[in-house]
Amino acid sequence: MRDKPPIEISPDARARAIASIRRYFREELDQDIGDLKAALLFEYFLAEHGPTIYNQGIADARAFFEERSADLAAICYQVEFPFWERNARADASKPAPKRGAK
């Protein structure tokens, strides 16, 4: 994983991101920019801020799985060698025999 960029964007997602950047500039900043400027801005944000967002996503996923795996011990634990323990509890719940009874 260390040899490739942390975030890979599909060509379709890249095209939609560029269109979104152009629309944002047009509607929010009253500036028209072309595909090249929008693509350069997108690549900058992806390279500069992408790792921070990626790392936070990994940290969130890790916390989620650690929380769920902590529950595994309680949910999936099985008592080992339960036969004698169950019999001891069953014997304890039986009334004691009366003395002198045959």
C-alpha positions, 0 to 999 in steps of 0.5 A: 500500500505504501507504493501507491497514492493513498487515494485513487479516484476513478476517471468518472469521479475525477470528472465529476469533481472537476465539474463540481469545482467549476460550478462552485467557482461560478456560483459561489465566487462569480468566476468562470474557470476552465477544466485545466484550472479546476483539475489543477486545484483538484489535484492540489487538494487531493495531494495536499489534503487527501492524506489527512482525510484518508487518515481520519477515515482509517482512524474512524474505521479502526475505532469502529472495528475495535469497538465491535471486536471488544464486544466479541469476547462478551458475545462469543465466549463459551465456558470451557469444560462446563459439564461439572459446573452445570452439575454442581449448580444443579445439585445445589438447587436440589433440596438436601436429603433429610437425615435419617431417610433411607 
